[in-house]
């Protein structure tokens, strides 16, 4: 028969267990609270203070692992403006003639090259020779030969070369890749990439072959190329391509208006893609497999990436692409982190080899084989 004392002892033990449980729960919750980042911060100088450079700079305000500390520009007024807006010290400001002196500046770790395509090659090589890590906007260069020389220069200088593939860190894009790797789509059969808009100002550098290296293919076509590779999960082995030009005044010789291209993959999957400077509302990826599909629209824009699969809507968090990209690049540079989809110079070179083959296919009208 239980006594009053037995009852009180049992009640006391129960209360103690509840207290310990509460402490344990609180401790676990505390552990789950994200602690402030205390690691090394990547100190970045941006080269090229145009529209996209400004977008990156604004996004970096929210970074925890990367910080904008310097600028390189040929326009003194822009340098002054950025100094005020982003609190850039005078000692971290350079122009295109003297930025080699950055080698003597220990307060800059990396330089992000955001200039017209034709300048990437020489500028990245100069960055490497100055002993700084190079981040380069895409396309990495005008052709594979230039890309290889940039890679070689960075390896010789023992610095990293990364490319601004912001979508390689985008949550909904990564979810489609995860699903493909998990077999949710079955055997991949087909990919379609549509990238295009109507180019405005005919005097802009993007329509100047000497600065852009081409037309739509060198600007937005690379999204379809890169997207085909990371969505299908293979490297193409052949390419065919056709060019359409309806406005030869605006799109002069060597500046492509619209290119349709097709890729073949080792598994038998095929891709049909379109790149245009004269068709609006083209920002869509579609992939089909034996068991399901993925559709993303918008697929590459700065705003929210939207998409669905045969299993439903993609609902992963919406992020500011450039903020996540720069924080991730800091861990790649300092911790040698391996992202799900690479953003290194080798990745950039693969796209350049395909671009070379597309232009060759347009010129010859023949299928062009691709080699590793």
N, C-alpha and C positions, 0 to 999 in steps of 0.2 A: 504494500500500500504506500503510495507516494505521500511524503510529508510536505508541509509548507516550505521547509528549507530546501528540499529537492526541487520543488517548483521554481523557487527564486534563483537557485543556482543555474537551472536550465535556461531561465529567462535571461540571466546575466550573460551566459555563454552565447546565447543567440544574439543579444545586443552587440557583444564584442565582435562577433562574426560579421554583422551588418556594418559596423564601423570599419573593420578591416577591408571589407568589400568595397566600401565607399572610397576609402583611401586608395585602394588599388585601382578602382575605376578612374579616380581623379588623376592618378599618376600616369595611367595609360593615355588619358586624354591630353595631359600636359606633353607627353612624349610626342603625340601626334601633331601638336601645334608646330607649324613650320618656324624653325629658328632663323634669325637673321643670317644672311650669307656672310661668312667671315673668311672666304678664300681669296685667292688672288684675282684682281680685277683687270680685265683686258683694256688697256688704254689705247684708244683708237683715234687716228686722224683721218678725216674724210677728204679725198681728193676729187674735186668736181662738185661745186656748190649749186647745182641746178635743182630741178623739181624733185627728182628721186633722191638726191643727196639730202635735201631738206626733209623728205619723208623719213629717211633713215635716222637723221639727227633727232627729229621729234620723237620717233619711236624709242630711241635709246634713252630718253629721259626716264622711262619705266624699267630699264634694265637693272639687274642686280649684279651681274657678273661682267658687264662691259660698260665703258664710259667714254663719251666723246671728249677728247682733250685737245685736239688740234685740227687745223684746216690747211688745205693746199688749193690755191686758186690763182687764176691769171687775172682776176678782177679785184683790184684793191678795195673797191666799195663793198663788195660782197664779204670780203674778209672782215672789214670793220663791222658790218651788220651782224655777222655770225659771232664775232667776239662779244658783242653786247648781248645778243640773244641767248647764246649758250655758255657765256662766261669762259671764253677761250683766252688763255694768257698770250701775250705778245710773242713770247719766246717759242710758242708752238705753232706759229703762223708762217707759212712758206708760199712761194709762188712756183710756177713750173720750171723756172730757171735754177732756183737755188735749193729745191727740196732734197737734193742729195745730202745736204748738210744735216738732215734728220739723223744720220748715222751717229752724230755727236750728241743727240738728245736722248738721254736715258728715260725720259718721261713719256715716250711714245713706244708702244709695243708693236702696233700693226697699222697699216695704211689701207683704207678701203677705197679702191679705184672705181669711181663712178663717172667716167668720162666717155665721150664717143668711142665706139668700138675700135676704130683704127688706132687709137692711142694706147689701148690696153697693153699691147705687146711691149713697147718701149718703156712705158711707165712701170709696169710690174717688174721688169728686169732691173730698172733703176732702184725700185723699192728693195728688191732682193740684195742688190749690191750694197745698199745702205744697212743691211743686216736686220731689216724689219719684216715681220710676217706680212704677207700680201693677201688681201681679200679683193676679189675682182668681180665686177658685175658680169652678167652673161650677155651675149656670148663672150667666152673668155678671150677670144682673139678673132681674127678674120678668117683663119684657116688652121688646119691641123699642124702645119709646119711651124707657124708662129706659136701655137699652143705648146708644142713639144719644146721649143726653145725657152719658153717661160717656165715650164716644169724643170728643165735642166738647170736654169739659172737659180731657181729657188732651192733645188737639191744641193747645188754646189755651195750656196750660201748657208745651208742648214737652217732654212726658214720654211714655214708652211705656206702653201698656196691653196686658198679656199675660194669657192665661187658662190655668188649670191643666189643659190637655189633655195629661196625662202619656203617653197612649198614642201620641201623635204622634211620640214618640221611642223607642217600644218596638221592638226589632229584628225580631221575628217579624211584627208588624203592618206594619212598613216593607218587609219582604220580600214580603208579599202585594201591597202597593202597587207595588213594583218589578216584580213579575211581571205585574201588570195592565198597567202602562205598556209593558212589553216585548211585550205581546200574547199572553202564555202562556195566558190564559183565552179568547182570542178575543173576540167581541162579548159584552158583559155583558148578561144577560137578567133576572136575578133576584137579590135580596138578602133575607135574613131576619135580623132582629135580635131576640133575646129577652133581656130584662133584668128580673129580678124576684127578690124574696125576701119572706118574711113579716115585716112590720114588727112590732116588739115593743111596747115601752112606749107606751101610748096617749097619754101626756102629753108625749112628746118633741116638740121644735120642728118636726121634719119633718112632723108631723101637725097642725100649727097653721098655718092658711092665712095668718094675719097675718105669720108669720115665714117660711114656706116658699113662699108664693105658689101653692100647689097641693098635689099629693100625689106619687105615684110618678113622674109625668112630669117634675117639677122636680128630681128627685133622680137616678133611674137611667134614665128614658126618654131623657134627652139623650144617653146613650151610644149608643142605637140610632139616634137621629137623626144624630149626628155620624159614627157608624160607617158608616151607609148612604152618607153623602156621601163619606168618604175611601175606602171600599171600591169603590163604583161609579165614583167619579171625576167625578161630575157634580153639578150643583145641581138639586134637584127643582123641578118646575113646577106640581104640584098635590098636594093631600093630602085624604084622607078619614079619618074616625076614628069609633070607637064606644067608649063607656064601659060598664063592667060594675061594679056595686057590690052586694056581698052583705052588707056589714056597715056600715050607715049610722050606727051608734052610734060605732064607732071611726073611720070615714072620713066625717066630717061634710061638710056642704054646702061645695063648693069644694075639697075634698081628695079627689082621685081615687084610687081603689083599684086599678083595672085599666083600661088604655086600649089598645085595638088600633088601629093606624093604618097607613095605606098611603100610599106616595109614588110619584109618577110622574116619570120623567126624560125629558129631551129626546130621547134615543136610542131610547126605547121601553122601556127597562128599568123594572121595577117593584120596590118593596120592600114587604114585609109584616112589621110589627114589633109587639112586645108589651112593655108596661111594666106591672109589677105590684108592689104591696106586700102581696099575699096569695097568691103562688105561689112556692114555693121552687125552687131548682136551675135557675134561668133565667139563663144567662150564655153565650150562644152566638150566633156570627155564621156565616152560610152564604151563599156567593155562587156563582152558576152562570153560566158563559159557554158559548159554542158549542164551545170546545175543552177546557174543563176546569172545575175547581171549587176553592174554598177553604173550609175549615171551621175555625173557631177556637172551642175550648171547653176551659177558660175563655177568654173573649174580652176581658174588661174588668177582671177582678179584680186585687188587689194581688200575689197570688202569681204563679207562673210562668204566662205565657200559653202555651197549648198549641194546636197546630193541624196540619193536614195539607192538602195539595193533591192533585190527580190525579197529581202527580209524586212524592209521598211526604211524609214527616213534615217539619215545620218544625224546624230544629235550630239556629237562630241563638242567640247567647248570652243567658242569662237575666240580667236586670239589675234593680237596685232602681229602680223607675220614677221616684221623686221625686228621687233623686240625679242621675240623668241629666237629668231635666227642669230642675233648678235650674242645673246646669252649662251646659246648652244655652241657657237663658234669659240667662245672663250674657253669652254670645257674641252673642245677639240684641240685647241692650241696648247693649253696648259696641262690638261690631264690625258691627252691622247684618246679622248672618247671616240667611239666608233658609232656614228649615227645609223639608223635603220637603212637609209639611203645615203650614200656618200655625197659630200659636197667638196671634195678635194679636186686638185688640178687634173688628176686622171679622169675623173668624172666629166669635167669640162672638155677634155680632149676627146672623149668618146662622142660627145655631141658634135664637135667640130668635124670629126671624120665623116659623120653622117651628113652634115651640111655640105661638105666638099662633094660627097657622092651625089647628093640631090642636084647640085648645080651641074655636075657632070652629066647626070641623067637627063636634065632639061636640055643641055647642049647637044647631046648625042642621040637622044630619043631611045636609048637602050637601057636595059637593066644593068645596074652596076653592082658588082659583088663587094661585100664588105668584109674586111679582115680584122682580126683582133688587134 
